[in-house]
Amino acid sequence: MDVFERDRRYVAHTYNRFPLEIVSGKGSLVRGGDGRAYIDLGSGIAVNIFGLCDEAWKAAVTEQLDRFQHCSNLYYAAPVANLARLLCERTGMERVFFANSGAEANECAIKVARKWAAEKKGAEFCNIITLQKSFHGRTLATLAATGQEVFHKDYQPLPGGFLYAEVGDAAGLESLARDYPCAAILFECVQGEGGVMPIGQAWADAMREVAEKYDLLLIADEVQIGNGRSGHLYGYMEYGLQPDVVTTAKGLGGGLPLGAAILSGRVADVLQPGSHGSTFGGNPTCCAGAISILNRIDDDLLRGVRERSDYIVRELTGAKGIKNVSGMGLMLGFEPEKPAREFAELALSKGVLVTTAKQKIRLLPALNIPMDLLEKAVQILKVCAAE
Ligand SMILES: Cc1ncc(COP(=O)(O)O)c(C=O)c1O
């Protein structure tokens, strides 16, 4: 059996995999089992911020591995405290709960919001407003938070207490906050799985006004757009928002599993010993790698993100076979005239890796992808679109 047959035989069929085995990589170049090199515009879905086998990240991780790989959260470990301090200093927040994934970071945010609201306003203020077309993860609570019926249908009953507002319908948002006892509004600045759509300044302002008026927490799900991808450290900074909770994962760990719920002063003391926890959350090796990532997300890198983004948007907007381009920074989507999956397979056959989001092609390259590789990849995408 080759790897394709073995995988199909023994791994649960939850992923519609592309016909490519990845055997190694360096930066934004991936080596396939077929011996070919591919330009990676997916970064493991926004994870490998500095590409594959990034030397600084590897050095930070292996240095920690040489000390010890894991300790329980009953003891102190420097990488954990140092990463938490770094996240707080760079966001103006107060405390961090570490988890292992985006879904778990969101689970923590949901728990914090409910506990905060119960203590401050009463137990009935448990509802959380999320957005239609959102995506917040695959656990039962984060699936319930996800405003897409397609993810709900096979897993009833889901946990209750989620209400869905439509981006652009500010009156609808306000009526949910007025008519139901609510704790928080949970949102992505760019709806990734929902079609790579930024929420826009007007909607960000509407959420802030409703949150202020009805004493709701604002929870920014930065799992995909966060950690430099937006052209800011976090996407909410584009809209001048100051969330009460920020959730992040994916790129934070740079390739090792790590999630975080970053808490503002307003909710910093909600979690107390025993109220939440995780065996692996805040694993010192993952945190050591994350420190190396975060320390390199500086103004220069962010400027480079915006320049690369402008280049892609300029090249693809109005190109033959492309209906529209959307997104923010290096989280971009475009709608090809061909079906998205067909387009992605064509791009793969020509040596470029992309992912899809609904009817769109989603681009999530490494933030430091060399300009010559990016240019080559974008020209291939244009050929795929025009064919
Ligand atoms: C915005 C957003 N939130 C949450 C998640 C879930 O993250 P994870 O797969 O790490 O649980 C994702 C994953 O794609 C995401 O894009």
The ligand as an SDF file (V2000), in Angstrom:
LIG
                    3D

 16 16  0  0  0  0  0  0  0  0999 V2000
  -11.6640   31.8720   12.9550 C   0  0  0  0  0  0  0  0  0  0  0  0
  -11.4110   30.4890   13.4490 C   0  0  0  0  0  0  0  0  0  0  0  0
  -11.7400   30.1690   14.7110 N   0  0  0  0  0  0  0  0  0  0  0  0
  -11.5180   28.9430   15.2030 C   0  0  0  0  0  0  0  0  0  0  0  0
  -10.9580   27.9510   14.4300 C   0  0  0  0  0  0  0  0  0  0  0  0
  -10.7070   26.5950   15.0180 C   0  0  0  0  0  0  0  0  0  0  0  0
   -9.3530   26.4240   15.2350 O   0  0  0  0  0  0  0  0  0  0  0  0
   -8.7350   24.9680   15.4950 P   0  0  0  0  0  0  0  0  0  0  0  0
   -8.8890   24.1910   14.2180 O   0  0  0  0  0  0  0  0  0  0  0  0
   -7.3110   25.2150   15.8650 O   0  0  0  0  0  0  0  0  0  0  0  0
   -9.5120   24.3760   16.6100 O   0  0  0  0  0  0  0  0  0  0  0  0
  -10.5940   28.2310   13.1160 C   0  0  0  0  0  0  0  0  0  0  0  0
  -10.0040   27.1720   12.2630 C   0  0  0  0  0  0  0  0  0  0  0  0
   -9.9390   27.2620   11.0690 O   0  0  0  0  0  0  0  0  0  0  0  0
  -10.8260   29.5320   12.6100 C   0  0  0  0  0  0  0  0  0  0  0  0
  -10.5020   29.8670   11.3640 O   0  0  0  0  0  0  0  0  0  0  0  0
  1  2  1  0
  2  3  1  0
  2 15  2  0
  3  4  2  0
  4  5  1  0
  5  6  1  0
  5 12  2  0
  6  7  1  0
  7  8  1  0
  8  9  2  0
  8 10  1  0
  8 11  1  0
 12 13  1  0
 12 15  1  0
 13 14  2  0
 15 16  1  0
M  END
$$$$
